[in-house]
Amino acid sequence: MAEPLSDIGLTGLAVMGQNLALNIADHGFRVSVHNRTTATMEKFVAENPSTPGGLAGYAGLKDFVASLKRPRKIIIMVKAGAPTDAVIDQLVPLLEPGDIIIDGGNSNWNDTIRRERDLKAKGIRFIGSGVSGGEEGARFGPSLMPGGEYEAYKEIEPIWTAIAAKVDAATGKPLTGAKPGQPVQGGVPCCTYIGPNGAGHYVKMCHNGIEYGDMQLICEAYWILTHVLGMTAPQCSEVFAEWNRGVLDSFLIEITADILQQKDPYTGGYLVDCILDTAGQKGTGKWTSVNALDMGVPANTIAESVFARFMSAIKEERVAASKVLQGPAAAKFDGDRKQFLEAIHDALYSSKICSYAQGFQLMREAQKEYNWTLKFGEIAMIWRGGCIIRARFLQKIKEAFDRDANLPNLLLDPYFKSEIDRCQTNWRRVVAEAALRGVPVPAFSSALAYYDGYRSERLPANLLQGQRDFFGAHTFERTDRPRGKFFHIDWPEPSRPIIEV
Ligand SMILES: NC(=O)c1ccc[n+]([C@@H]2O[C@H](COP(=O)([O-])OP(=O)(O)OC[C@H]3O[C@@H](n4cnc5c(N)ncnc54)[C@H](OP(=O)(O)O)[C@@H]3O)[C@@H](O)[C@H]2O)c1
C-alpha cells in the first residue's frame, strides 16, 4: 500500500529541527523529515518509531517533496545565512506554484524580505517564522512569530497554533507539564501572524535584543548583591527566588536562582564562581543594536548589553588593566541591607521597563520603515510563554497596548508610569552607589539615562547644534521660530551675522 502523504515536511535535523518535528508529530500531524547528512535522519526516525502523527524519513529531496500533501509546506531548520539559500535553491525546482517554504531559523529579516520577494516571482510562497525557546521550546511549545503572505500563513496556522506554547487565558502564565506524546491541552497559543515578508524575523530579532537586555540587567543585579552587599552565590539565589514571586516573575529570574545554587562537581564550591566571565553571542543582539543605530532609535540599554558582552570578552586585557587602573577602595556596606536589597529589586525592575520600552519603540519605527502594521499587544501576548523572555510583566505590556494601541512609549502608560514613580528613588540610589563604589552597571545606568533623557523637555543638543554649525555650517532651528526654519551664523565673520537659510 502507498505511504500516506504527510501534512508537512521539515529539512534540517539538528537540535531545533528534531525537536520541532517531534512537537508537530505529537499534535497528530504526519511529518516528512530530511537532512543533508542522511545518517542523522535515519537515526532520528529509528529512535522515534511511534509518535502520534508519525515521522517519515527521506534521503533525497525529490522523494521528500513528493511525500507531501498539496500545497506542500516545507520547514527549513538549517544554519541561517548561505545554507538557508542553498536549501531553498535545491527545493525550488521540485515545487509547484502555491507551495509554501517556511524558514524557522534565526534569519536576518532583510534576507527574509529578499527571499520572499524572489520566491513570489517564482510562484512559491514564503514564511519567515521566528521560533523562540531553544531546544525545550521547540520540543514542547515555542513562541512563534510568523511573517509573510497572510493567506500562506493561514495554510500553516492549524499546525503553528497547535505546536506553539500555551498560556492560561486568565493569568497569562505558561501551561506546563507537556511530555513526549502528551502536549498540554487548551490555553492560548503563543503564536500570531506578525505581518508581511520579514516582519516575523524582525520581531524575533527584537525579542532577542530584549533578551540580551534582560540577561545583562539580571547579571548587574547579581554583581551589586555580590560586590556591594557581599552576598555569596546561594544567598543571591535566595534573593532571585524571592523576586521571582513578584513583578519580576520570569523564566530568566527563575533559571538565575537555579544556576546560583548549583554546586561545582570539581571543586565542591558554587559553579557560577568557576565559570569564566567571558560572554559569547550569536549576533541577534548586535543586529538589534545596529538596526537601532540605522533607524535612529535610542535603544541604548539593549546596545549596552551587547557592549557589556564585548567588554567581558576582552578578558586578558581586563586582567592586565586591573593591575594598573585604580578605582574606589572596597568598603563594607554599612547602610540598611534590607532597604538596599529592595532598592536593587526596584532598579532592576525600572531598568527592565526601560529596556522593553526601547524594544517596542524600535518595532514602532520599523513598521514605518518597512510598511508593516505590527500589533504590539499581540506581540507581548505571544512572548508570555515558550520564549526566553517569558514573564508575568508581559501581561502588563499587553494591557498597556489594549488601553492604547498607538502608545508611543511604554513609559507613558499609566501603569508603567506609576511603577517607575514608585521605584525611581531606589533606582537612582543603586546606580549612584554602584558608581561611587566603582561597580560597573552599564545597563542599569544607561536605562536611567534613557528615562531621564526621554522625560527631558530640553537636552544639551542646543549646544551640539551650535558646534555643528560652527565647524560644518550644518545650521540649526531656533526655540522662538517654527520647526523647519533653519539658521546659520557666519562664524568666521567678525560681526557673526545670522542668516536665515
Ligand atoms: N539552537 C537554538 O537554541 C535555536 C533557537 C532558535 C532558533 N535557532 C535557529 O534554528 C536553526 C537551526 O538551529 P540548530 O541549532 O538546530 O542547527 P544549526 O547548528 O544552526 O544547523 C545545523 C543544521 O543545518 C544543516 N546544514 C548546514 N549547512 C547546510 C547546507 N549548506 N545545506 C543543507 N543543510 C545544511 C545541518 O545539516 P548536517 O546535519 O548535514 O550538517 C544541520 O541539519 C538555525 O537557524 C538557528 O539559528 C536555534
The ligand as a Tripos MOL2 file, in Angstrom:
@<TRIPOS>MOLECULE
LIG
   48    52     1     0     0
SMALL
NO_CHARGES

@<TRIPOS>ATOM
      1 N1         19.7060   26.3100   18.9140 N.am      1 LIG1
      2 C1         18.7830   27.1640   19.3540 C.2       1 LIG1
      3 O1         18.5260   27.3140   20.5580 O.2       1 LIG1
      4 C2         17.9920   27.9750   18.3770 C.ar      1 LIG1
      5 C3         16.9170   28.7140   18.8360 C.ar      1 LIG1
      6 C4         16.1390   29.3860   17.9200 C.ar      1 LIG1
      7 C5         16.4740   29.3430   16.5730 C.ar      1 LIG1
      8 N2         17.5530   28.6310   16.1610 N.ar      1 LIG1
      9 C6         17.8370   28.6100   14.7270 C.3       1 LIG1
     10 O2         17.3130   27.4050   14.1990 O.3       1 LIG1
     11 C7         18.1340   26.9690   13.1100 C.3       1 LIG1
     12 C8         18.6210   25.5610   13.3990 C.3       1 LIG1
     13 O3         19.4040   25.6050   14.5850 O.3       1 LIG1
     14 P1         20.1620   24.3280   15.1590 P.3       1 LIG1
     15 O4         20.9210   24.8070   16.3380 O.co2     1 LIG1
     16 O5         19.2150   23.2130   15.2990 O.co2     1 LIG1
     17 O6         21.1120   23.8870   13.9640 O.3       1 LIG1
     18 P2         22.4210   24.5900   13.3140 P.3       1 LIG1
     19 O7         23.6210   24.1170   14.0370 O.co2     1 LIG1
     20 O8         22.2070   26.0510   13.1970 O.co2     1 LIG1
     21 O9         22.4090   23.9520   11.8380 O.3       1 LIG1
     22 C9         22.6700   22.5920   11.6320 C.3       1 LIG1
     23 C10        21.7510   22.0490   10.5640 C.3       1 LIG1
     24 O10        21.9420   22.7580    9.3490 O.3       1 LIG1
     25 C11        22.2250   21.8110    8.2970 C.3       1 LIG1
     26 N3         23.0450   22.4810    7.2880 N.ar      1 LIG1
     27 C12        24.1220   23.2760    7.4870 C.ar      1 LIG1
     28 N4         24.5980   23.7050    6.3060 N.ar      1 LIG1
     29 C13        23.8110   23.1680    5.3390 C.ar      1 LIG1
     30 C14        23.7810   23.2630    3.9180 C.ar      1 LIG1
     31 N5         24.6690   24.0110    3.2520 N.pl3     1 LIG1
     32 N6         22.8340   22.5720    3.2520 N.ar      1 LIG1
     33 C15        21.9140   21.8340    3.9170 C.ar      1 LIG1
     34 N7         21.8860   21.7080    5.2630 N.ar      1 LIG1
     35 C16        22.8130   22.3780    5.9620 C.ar      1 LIG1
     36 C17        22.9230   20.7030    9.0260 C.3       1 LIG1
     37 O11        22.9250   19.5350    8.2490 O.3       1 LIG1
     38 P3         24.0330   18.3840    8.5010 P.3       1 LIG1
     39 O12        23.4640   17.5280    9.5970 O.co2     1 LIG1
     40 O13        24.1080   17.6820    7.2000 O.co2     1 LIG1
     41 O14        25.3040   19.0770    8.8820 O.co2     1 LIG1
     42 C18        22.0510   20.5930   10.2490 C.3       1 LIG1
     43 O15        20.8540   19.9200    9.9790 O.3       1 LIG1
     44 C19        19.2540   27.9990   12.9880 C.3       1 LIG1
     45 O16        18.9080   28.9730   12.0520 O.3       1 LIG1
     46 C20        19.3000   28.6190   14.3600 C.3       1 LIG1
     47 O17        19.8340   29.9250   14.3630 O.3       1 LIG1
     48 C21        18.2960   27.9300   17.0200 C.ar      1 LIG1
@<TRIPOS>BOND
     1     1     2 1
     2     2     3 2
     3     2     4 1
     4     4     5 ar
     5     4    48 ar
     6     5     6 ar
     7     6     7 ar
     8     7     8 ar
     9     8     9 1
    10     8    48 ar
    11     9    10 1
    12     9    46 1
    13    10    11 1
    14    11    12 1
    15    11    44 1
    16    12    13 1
    17    13    14 1
    18    14    15 2
    19    14    16 1
    20    14    17 1
    21    17    18 1
    22    18    19 2
    23    18    20 1
    24    18    21 1
    25    21    22 1
    26    22    23 1
    27    23    24 1
    28    23    42 1
    29    24    25 1
    30    25    26 1
    31    25    36 1
    32    26    27 ar
    33    26    35 ar
    34    27    28 ar
    35    28    29 ar
    36    29    30 ar
    37    29    35 ar
    38    30    31 1
    39    30    32 ar
    40    32    33 ar
    41    33    34 ar
    42    34    35 ar
    43    36    37 1
    44    36    42 1
    45    37    38 1
    46    38    39 2
    47    38    40 1
    48    38    41 1
    49    42    43 1
    50    44    45 1
    51    44    46 1
    52    46    47 1
@<TRIPOS>SUBSTRUCTURE
     1 LIG1         1 GROUP 0 **** ****
